Amino acid sequence: MSFRAVTARLLSVAFALSFVGASCGQTSLAVMPGVVNDPGNLTLRRGIFSFARGQICSEVQKRSVPLKLREEDPATGRFFPLSCAAQELASGNLFLQFGGYGYAWTNITKRIGFDASAAVEYDHDFLMDGSTMYVYFREHATSATTFSSRLVEQPPAPGAFGLPGGSTQGFLDQVGGAVLKKEISRGFTVIRDADGSVDFGLGVVEKGKRPGSPYKTADNGRLVLTNERVEVHQNQRDYAGPFEVKGKGQALYLSVAVDGAPAVDVIVVHRGVGDAWLQQYTTNATLGPSPAPPVLDEPVTSGMVWRRPLPLPAGQYYVVFDNTAAAGRTAPPSAAGDDRAALVSYAVEVGAAP
């Protein structure tokens, strides 16, 4: 996967999970979809939506965003928002400034750690499909994008590909901002169900349709926090989450299936531990174990469907998929050039503990 392909999806979805906790009275709105969806009622819809606008920044910083080559592909990186500011303009549009850090993988560079930010004006709107809300963010103007690489695990030889910028990092930093600005113009769609479950897609997702998901979710009263696929190459990890357990008597319900690699380790750590571990992963090519004992450390072998309820105290947790010998109970094949990437299909739900 090329660097351009990876960065092309970075900040265009950085706010796709920003309405996990934002409620606009969706069930009530569902009884009058004709009025709400009327093309002439944009002012009404924006007035309703203003209730959720104040929660954008607090919600977006709770969750990472998976990075994909194409919408139907598994994620090969992740972006973690750290800063955010939202402002309503005189036009009624939203002006969002956000920044954070993350990692991505390419076959040329292996792991890339980076910092990135953007300032974007969005023309926003929503439509109702029953009690499901489709929130559309169409880019109106992008005033700034920045991309700065923290780490290039396997730098190509200088000039090997005729890259501008004088070095691999110079090229990444130079091209990254331009690519991100172009791709942000696609906008994105947030699909929020009445129970708080959220899907998102790049560009405009037609009302009534859904992005693909690896698992069919049951009507069991649990909240689906994520339902996606990731590709974890040899000597790499994916840090999914963080996911929040809000009260006593709650549990995370994990469903995991692995294809490709012989096995991966599923490691659950508290957010404080995961943040420190993640900083190491995005700045240091040398891999290490978790800085503190994990809450859960279990292998999942290829071909099985692994399910686990995990009762936890209130807090936030990362679910880490590890395909390295530095952590967990398994290790990938050690033969040179044997990069059997693990395709991990997983879902995370939260609900009453068993």
N, C-alpha and C positions, 0 to 999 in steps of 0.2 A: 504494500500500500504506500502510495507516494505521500510526501509531506503535504503537498497541496490538497490531496484528497482528505487527509485528516483534519487540517486546519479549516477546510471549507465548511465544516459543520460545527465549529466551536461555539462562537457567541451568538449565532443565529437561533440557538435553542436555550440560551442561558437562563431565560425566564420562563421556560416551559412548565416548571413545577411550582410557579409562584402562587397558585391559588389552591394549594392543598388544604389550607385552613380557612379560606375566604368564602363565606356563605352569603348569598344574595337572595335568600328566601326562594330557592329554586322550586320547591314544591308548590308554593303559592303562585309563582309565575306560570307554572305548567297549566293552570286552569284558564289562562287567557293567552295562549301562544299566538293566536292570530293578531291580537293587538300588539303584543311585544315584538313580533317578527315583521310587522308592517314596515316596508322600506321607508315610509315617511316619518317613522317614529324614532329616528336616530337619537334625537335629544332626550326622549323618554328613556331609551336604553342606556344612554350614558349617565343619566341621572340615577337610575337604579344601580348601575355598575359602580358609581362613585363610593358606595358603601364599602366595597372591597378594595378600592384603590389604595387606601391607607395601610393595608396589610401586605402589599406587594413585597416591600423590602424585608419585612420581618419573616415572611414565609419563604422567600427565595433563598435566604441564607441557611435554611434548615436542611437542604438536600442538594446533593451533587447532580450533575447533568451528564448522561452518557453521550459520548461522541461517536458518530457513525459516518461511514463513507456514503451510504445511501440509506433511505428510510427503512428498507427491508433487510439491511445487513445487521449483523451483530455489532455491538459497540467494541471499539478497540482503544478507548481512552475515556477520560472523565474530567469534568471541569467543576471546581468547588468555589462558588461565589463567596466572597468575604466582605465586600463593601457594596453599598447600594444607596442611591438617592433617587426619589421619584418626585416629579413636579408636574402639576397640571398647567398647561399653557393656555393663553387667552383663546386659542382656537378650539380648546377642548381636548386636544391631543395630549398624550403622555410623553414627558421627556424623562428618560431613564439613564442614569449613569451607574455603571456597575463594573466591578473588577474582581479578580480572584486568581487562582492558580490551578494547575492540573497536570495531567500526563497524557501522552499518546504514544502509539507504537507505529513504526514504519519498518519495512524490510531493509531499508538502506541504513537507517540510524539506530534501529532498535528503540529503546525507551527515550522519550523526550520529556523533560520537565519544563514547565513554562509558567510565566505570569502573563495575564491578558486583561484588557479592559476595553470598554466602549461607551460612547455617549450617543443615544439613539432617540429620535422622535418617532413615536408610533401613533398611527391612526387606528384606534381600537373600536371594536363593536362586538356584540354577541347575538346569537340566535338560540331559541329554545327548540329542542326536539323532545316533546313530552316534558319530563322533569330533568332532562340532561341539557346542560348549558355548553354551547360551543362559543368560545371566546377567541376572536380573531385579532391578531396583531399584525398590521401591515406597515412596513417601514415607510416613513415619510421622508426622513432625512437622517443621515449619519454624520455627525460632526467630528468624530474622532474614534480611532481604534489603535490599540497598541498591542504588540506581541514581543515578549522578551524571553528567550530560552534560558532556563536555569541549568539544564543538564542535557547533554547529548551522549548517550551511552556508548555509541559506536560511531565516532566522527569519520566520515569518508576522507580520503586523502585530499589535501587542498588542490583545487583545480581539477579533481578527477571527473567531475561532470560539467565543468565549465560554469560553475555557479557564480552569480554575481555576489557582491558583498565581501569578497576577499577571504571568506572562511565559511565553514558550514554554519556556525552560529550567526555570522553576519547575514548569510542568505536567509536563514530561518526568520530572523528579526525583521529583515527588509521586506520579505515577501508576505509574511504572516499578516501584517496589518492590512495590506491591499486585498488579500484574498478574503479576509474576514469582512471587510467593508462591502465587498461585492456580494457575499453570501448572505449577509444580514438583510439585504434587500428582499430576500424571499419571504421574510416574516415567518410566523408560526401560528399554530392553532392549539389552544388548550381545551380539552374536553373534560368537563367536570360533572360527575353524577351527583345525585342528591345526597348520597351517603358520604360524599367527600372523596371518593376514588377519582383519580386523575389519569388521563392519557394525554399525549401530545404528539403532534406531527409537524414536520416542516412544511412551509407553505400553507395553502388553504385546504383544509379537510372538509369536504362537503358535509352539510348537516345530515345526520343519520348514518354516516360511515365511521369506521374506526381504523386506526393503525393496527398492524398485525401484532399478536402477542403469543408467546409459546404455550401458555396454559389457559384453559378455560376455567374461570372462577365459579365457584358454587355459591348459591344463596345461603350462606351459613352465618350471617350476621357479623362477619369479620371484615375489617377495612383493608382493602388491597393497597399496599404502599408502593409496590413496584411489581412488574410482570414483564421481563425482558430477557434478551440474550446478550452475552458478552463473549468475546474471543480472547483467551488468555494464553499467550505464547510461552514457550519454554523460558524459565527464569524470569517470569513476569507475574504480576498480581493485578487484581482489580479490587478496589475499595468501594463497595456499594454502600450507599447511605449518606449520612447517618440517618437511622430510623428511630422514631421516638416512641417510647412506652410511657403513657401519661399518668397512669395511676396504679394502685395496688390491685393484685389479682389479675394482671394482664400478662400476655405472652406474645412473643413473635412466633409466627408459624412459617417455617421455611420449607420450600419445595425446590429440589435441585436435581437436574439431570445433566450428565457429562457425556460428550461424544468427542472422538479424536484421540486425545491423550489418554493414557491408561487410567489416570486418576487425578483429582485435585483435592486439596484440603479446604474445608469450610471452617473459617476461624472467625469467631465473634468476639469483639473487644468493645469496651466502653469508649465513648467518643474521645475523652481526654487521652487515652492510650492510643487510639487510632489516629488522632491528629498528629501526635508526635511521630508515630510510625510512618504516616503519610508524608510528612516533611522530609524524613530521611529518604523515602522512595523517590521523591521528585528532585532531590538535590545531590544524591550520592549514588554512583553506579554500583557500589558494593551493597549487596543485599544483607539484611540482618533479621533476626527474629523479632517478635513482638517485644516492646520495651517492658511489658508486664505480663503476667500470666493471663491468657485469654479466658473468656467466659465459656467458650466452646471451641473444641479443636477435634474435628472428625473428618476422616477421608471419605470421599465419594468416588466410587469406581465407575468406569465407563460402562454404559448399558443399563445401569440401575436408575430407578427413580427414588430418590432419598427424601423423606419427609420427616420433619422434626418440630414438635411444639417446644418452645423454649421459654418457660416462665422467668420473668426478669423483674427486678425493682424498677421503679420509675427512673427514666433517664434516656439518653441517646446512645445508639450503638451502631458500629460499622459491621457489615458482613463482608469478610475478605475472602476472595477466592485465590488460593495460593498454588502456583505451578512452579515452585522453586524447591531447592534442597535446604534453604536457610530457615524455613519455618514449617510447621505442620509435621505430620507423621509420614508423608510420602515424599518421593523425589522423582523428578522427571528423568527419562533416559539420559545417560551421560555421553553417548556416542556423538562425536563431532558432526555438526550439520543436521542432527536429528531433531528438528523443531516440530514436534507434533503438538500443534496448538490445541488447547481444550476449548471446545464450544460448550459453554455453560448456559443452559436455559434455567431460569430460576424465577420464583415468585416469593415475595415477602408480604405477609399479612399480620395484622395486629388484632387481638380480640381477647375474650375472657380465657384465662388459663384453664387447662383441663383439670 
